[in-house]
Amino acid sequence: MYIYNVTLSIDKSIHKEWLKWIQEHIPEVLATGKFTSAKLTQVLVEEDMGGITYSVQYTAKSREDLDSYYNEDAARLRGGGVQKFADKMLAFRTELRVVNEFFSNELKN
């Protein structure tokens, strides 16, 4: 399993508009069929740059699904946010491979 993580720093002047937009954008990304789920989280550590920071974590079953997203959908879906929010939003992306998952109910024997 893979996690495609997008970390975004959002200027306070567009925060409300961006938050509305991202909650419409995430279902569009999921509609590609390349991801099984997504989480929108707010980063609670204040950054020196100011603004408000979020992380969107998309879960893909395989490397092939993630590569298909890059090849078939990423440019189109990224473009909307870039055009809409231009220099008021900074994003960087990371990929994570899940090595193991642990659940609290499994620890209770």
PyMOL commands that set and color helices and strands:
alter all, ss='L'
color gray80, all
select helices_A, chain A and resi 12-30+63-88+104-107
alter helices_A, ss='H'
color red, helices_A
select strands_A, chain A and resi 2-10+37-42+52-60+89-97
alter strands_A, ss='S'
color yellow, strands_A
deselect
rebuild
show_as cartoon
